[in-house]
Structure formats: C-alpha cells, structure tokens
Amino acid sequence: MSRISSAFRPGHKALIGYMTVGYPRIEDTVPIVTALAEAGCDIVELGIPFSDPLADGATIQAASQQALKNGVTTTTCLETAARLRQAVKVPLLFMSYFNPMLRFGLQDFCRKSEEAGIDGFIVPDLPPEAGVELERPAAKHGLDVVYLLAPTSTQERIDLVASRSKGFIYLVSLTGVTGARQALPTEVEQFVARVRRSARQPLCVGFGISTPEQAGRIAAIADGVIVGSRLIELVSKDNNSFSQTRDFVRSLRRALDESARKQGAIG
C-alpha cells in the first residue's frame, strides 16, 4: 500500500493541506508542514511557485510571487521535500503547473521527486488527454498523477479521469480559482455523487473550503477535504510557532472526525 493510499481508510476522512514552498520564507516550509502533520493533516501538497498560476486565486498567487522573490526554484522545492521527508511520515505531493516540470525534464523530475520522498503530483493545467508524457515516468518511479474534475466536467471527462487518476481524484468544488470563501456552492453534493457513480478512487474536494463547518459538510459526502488558501492566510500573520495554523488544522480535524463518527453511527 502506498503512503497516499494509507491516508484513506474505513471510518476516517483525509485532511489534505496545501503550502507554497518557500513562503513566507524559504526556511519556514519545513516547520510549517511539520506543524500541519502534527495537527492532523493526513497529506500535504507542496506548491511549486510559478509566475503564471492560472488556477490560483489572489492568496496563493501572492504566496507564489513572494516565494519566487525569495529565490525558490524547482531544485529548491526538491531539496525542501527531501528535508521534509526526514521530518514527517505523511504523504507529500507536489502541486505544480506543467511548465516548471517540463523545463526541468520530466524524467529527471520524476527521478529526483522519488529520491526526495515525494509520493505524487497534482498538475492543474495538465488534462488527462495529454497526461501520458508524465504518467509514464511517474509510474516508473512509483509516483501517482492526480487529475482534477470541475462541476462543469462532462461525463466523458469524468470517465476518463476515473480511468487514469492515481491515489485520488481532486474535485474542484466550484467554477473559478482557489481562495477562501464564506459559502460553498449548493450543488457540490450532486457533483460528488455524479463522480462517485463512475470512480473507484477516493474523492477529495478542494477550492474555497475555509471553515470547520464547510469541512464537515464536505466530509459528509467525500473521502477527503483539501484546504489551501486559508492556511496561506494564517501562516502569513502567524508567529514562529505557527500556533494559529495549528489550532485551525486541529479544528478541521475535529470536524472531519465528527463527520466520520456520525456516518459510522448512521451506517
């Protein structure tokens, strides 16, 4: 069983956190991700900063720009991942746009990602129709390629992603970019149910989730909850102990555990 698979087990809802590598400072990433894991995150996405992050809202765009100003490169991200693998046991995925991976060289990037202890990739601008170029070297090095689906995805696209995505499927809760929101779309339940009919992989929902209440609502219908922008907001104003970030993750963990408990009681 891979580390990613181990995060999805009966009676448990996976909490997935996102953090841009090198934000707010390069030296902050290891202690922040360690704090996320200790507070209850089952998986952590490590964002490779990119100059044109089309799927990201203002919060993550600003974090990426700051990381780039800090001198973060793809090599920096690999080195940071290697240090993190010594500090945490949770699965680590790179969230990256395709261009930085392609420029580095897909074969070399997959090899070095495996050496660093990375478990898989999420590539927002890589559709499954064009994914074979990455899937082949990724599979060679034991890395999962996770594909995304949006509420606007056709049944044909859902079926394709269900046949190709490894580890889990990333469901975008809304049409638009990342960012904390006060409310989630009313149709998210129907969207998850529609994908569930076609997919056997765990389904994880992200984009816009920023409160324990929202996380609990998603956990009632999905296998995992993904939180990014709200974490970036918190670490940007947190102290060196990242106490606010820890407390927030613990509150998410409680909400997910309570949702799982209720489902177990009903079942």
Secondary structure in CASP SS format (residue, H / E / C, confidence):
PFRMAT SS
TARGET T0000
AUTHOR 0000-0000-0000
METHOD secondary structure of the structure
MODEL  1
M C 1.00
S C 1.00
R H 1.00
I H 1.00
S H 1.00
S H 1.00
A C 1.00
F C 1.00
R C 1.00
P C 1.00
G C 1.00
H C 1.00
K C 1.00
A E 1.00
L E 1.00
I E 1.00
G E 1.00
Y E 1.00
M E 1.00
T E 1.00
V C 1.00
G C 1.00
Y C 1.00
P C 1.00
R C 1.00
I H 1.00
E H 1.00
D H 1.00
T H 1.00
V H 1.00
P H 1.00
I H 1.00
V H 1.00
T H 1.00
A H 1.00
L H 1.00
A H 1.00
E H 1.00
A H 1.00
G C 1.00
C C 1.00
D C 1.00
I E 1.00
V E 1.00
E E 1.00
L E 1.00
G E 1.00
I C 1.00
P C 1.00
F C 1.00
S C 1.00
D C 1.00
P C 1.00
L C 1.00
A C 1.00
D C 1.00
G C 1.00
A H 1.00
T H 1.00
I H 1.00
Q H 1.00
A H 1.00
A H 1.00
S H 1.00
Q H 1.00
Q H 1.00
A H 1.00
L H 1.00
K H 1.00
N C 1.00
G C 1.00
V C 1.00
T C 1.00
T H 1.00
T H 1.00
T H 1.00
C H 1.00
L H 1.00
E H 1.00
T H 1.00
A H 1.00
A H 1.00
R H 1.00
L H 1.00
R H 1.00
Q H 1.00
A H 1.00
V C 1.00
K C 1.00
V C 1.00
P C 1.00
L E 1.00
L E 1.00
F E 1.00
M E 1.00
S C 1.00
Y C 1.00
F H 1.00
N H 1.00
P H 1.00
M H 1.00
L H 1.00
R H 1.00
F H 1.00
G C 1.00
L H 1.00
Q H 1.00
D H 1.00
F H 1.00
C H 1.00
R H 1.00
K H 1.00
S H 1.00
E H 1.00
E H 1.00
A H 1.00
G C 1.00
I C 1.00
D C 1.00
G E 1.00
F E 1.00
I E 1.00
V C 1.00
P C 1.00
D C 1.00
L C 1.00
P C 1.00
P H 1.00
E H 1.00
A H 1.00
G C 1.00
V H 1.00
E H 1.00
L H 1.00
E H 1.00
R H 1.00
P H 1.00
A H 1.00
A H 1.00
K H 1.00
H C 1.00
G C 1.00
L C 1.00
D E 1.00
V E 1.00
V E 1.00
Y C 1.00
L E 1.00
L E 1.00
A C 1.00
P C 1.00
T C 1.00
S C 1.00
T C 1.00
Q H 1.00
E H 1.00
R H 1.00
I H 1.00
D H 1.00
L H 1.00
V H 1.00
A H 1.00
S H 1.00
R H 1.00
S C 1.00
K C 1.00
G C 1.00
F C 1.00
I E 1.00
Y E 1.00
L E 1.00
V E 1.00
S C 1.00
L C 1.00
T C 1.00
G C 1.00
V C 1.00
T C 1.00
G C 1.00
A C 1.00
R C 1.00
Q C 1.00
A C 1.00
L C 1.00
P C 1.00
T C 1.00
E C 1.00
V H 1.00
E H 1.00
Q H 1.00
F H 1.00
V H 1.00
A H 1.00
R H 1.00
V H 1.00
R H 1.00
R C 1.00
S C 1.00
A C 1.00
R C 1.00
Q C 1.00
P C 1.00
L E 1.00
C E 1.00
V E 1.00
G E 1.00
F C 1.00
G C 1.00
I C 1.00
S C 1.00
T C 1.00
P H 1.00
E H 1.00
Q H 1.00
A H 1.00
G H 1.00
R H 1.00
I H 1.00
A H 1.00
A C 1.00
I C 1.00
A C 1.00
D C 1.00
G E 1.00
V E 1.00
I E 1.00
V E 1.00
G C 1.00
S H 1.00
R H 1.00
L H 1.00
I H 1.00
E H 1.00
L H 1.00
V H 1.00
S H 1.00
K H 1.00
D C 1.00
N C 1.00
N C 1.00
S C 1.00
F C 1.00
S H 1.00
Q H 1.00
T H 1.00
R H 1.00
D H 1.00
F H 1.00
V H 1.00
R H 1.00
S H 1.00
L H 1.00
R H 1.00
R H 1.00
A H 1.00
L H 1.00
D H 1.00
E H 1.00
S H 1.00
A H 1.00
R H 1.00
K H 1.00
Q H 1.00
G H 1.00
A H 1.00
I H 1.00
G C 1.00
END
